[in-house]
Amino acid sequence: MEAGDVDKDGHLDYGEFVAISIHFKKMGNDERLRKAFQFFDKNNSGYIEIEELHEALADEVDTNNEVLNAIMHDVDTSGGERGG
């Protein structure tokens, strides 16, 4: 929401909404993005689970549960519910 709110008025106007929609559509067709998702989705469930995130990042960063939970909280738009 914040990234799409170009004029920083706290609301998405029609133009901002359309721009975000076009951006997401382009991202959905990006093979590099799909491959990056597959890197994390080790069990091919269609979801990145916290255990998979921990495994993928274990060699790169200090992956304590607090950091991973913060990452998941920031990006999980469905609140942990699959399909939402």
N, C-alpha and C positions, 0 to 999 in steps of 0.2 A: 504494500500500500504506500509506504513512505517513498519508495523508489519511483513509483509511478506518479506521485503527486508533484508534478514539475513546478507548479507555482507555490507549493508549500502552504496551501490554504487549509489543509486538513481534510480535503474532499477530492474525490476523483471526478473530474468533469467528463463529459462525453468524449472529448478529444483525447484526454489522458487514458480513458478506458479503452478506446479503440487502439491507441498506440501500444498499450500493454497486451491486448488481445493479439495483435499482429506479431508482436515480439514472441509471445508464448507459442503461437502457431509455428513460427520459424524454428524455435527451439525444439519443438516436438518432432520436427523432421531432420534434426541435426544428428547424423550418425555418430559423431564424436561424443555428443551428450549421451546418446543411447549406450555407447560402449563404456562410458564412465559410470553410468548407472549399473550396468551389468557387472562392472568390477566390484562394486559394493554388494550387490544382490547375489551373494554366493550360492544360495539355495534356489535361485530362480523363482522365488515366490511372487515377484512383482512388487515387493516392498523391501526397503532397506531397514533391517531390524537392528536394534542397538548392539546385539552381539556381533553382527556382521560389520558394523561400523567400528567396533572395538578391534576386531581381528584385522581389518584393513588398515587401520591407523596405528596399530601397536608398534610398528617399527619406525614410524615417522614422528610421532609426538607423544608426550606424556598423556596417556589416555586413561586418566582416572575417571571414575563413574560420574563425578560432578561435571567434568568437562563434556563428556559424551551426553549426559542428560541435558546440559545447556544447549548443545548443538541440536539435539532432537527437538527440544522445546521450541527453539527458534524456527525450525523448518517444517515441523509436523503440523500441517494445516488441518488435518482431520482429528487431531487430538488423540492419536493412537488407534483410532478406529479404522479398520481396513475398508477401502472402497469409498471413503468420504472425502 
